């Protein structure tokens, strides 16, 4: 999740992320161009990764 900073969406994130995810700051890192320094939060919860 993007916690601080700005990115430019290279493609519309809404094609794969739902509204709740977008509202919570989820981004597609592979489809983002940094516009400032950023802070991200990554959840490595093993149950979610299965």
N, C-alpha and C positions, 0 to 999 in steps of 0.2 A: 504494500500500500504506500502511496505517496503521502508522506507526512508533512514535508516542507519543500518548497521550491516550485519551479514551473517546468513543464515539458510541452513540446509541440507534438500533437498526435499526427503521425504520418499517414495513418488510416483511421477511420472511425472506430473507436473502441467498442461502440454499441453493437457492432456486428457479432461480437462474441461475449461481451460482458453485459449482464442485466443491469437495470436501473439501480437496484440496491447496491450492487458492487461499485458502480460508478459513483454513487453518492458517498460511499465509504472510502473513496480514494484509490480504488484499484486501477492500475494502468497495465498496458502491455509494453513491457520494457523493450521488447524487440521491435516495436512499432512507435518508439518515442525518440524525439530529439531533445536533448537537454537545452533549456533556455536559461538556467541558473544552476547554482549548486543545489543539490537535492538531499533529502533524508528519506529513506524508505524503511518500511517495516516488513520483514519476511517471517511468515509463520511456518516453522518446520515441524508442526504437529504430525507425528508419524501416522496417526489414525486417518488424517485427512489425505495423506499421500498414498494410501493403499487403494 
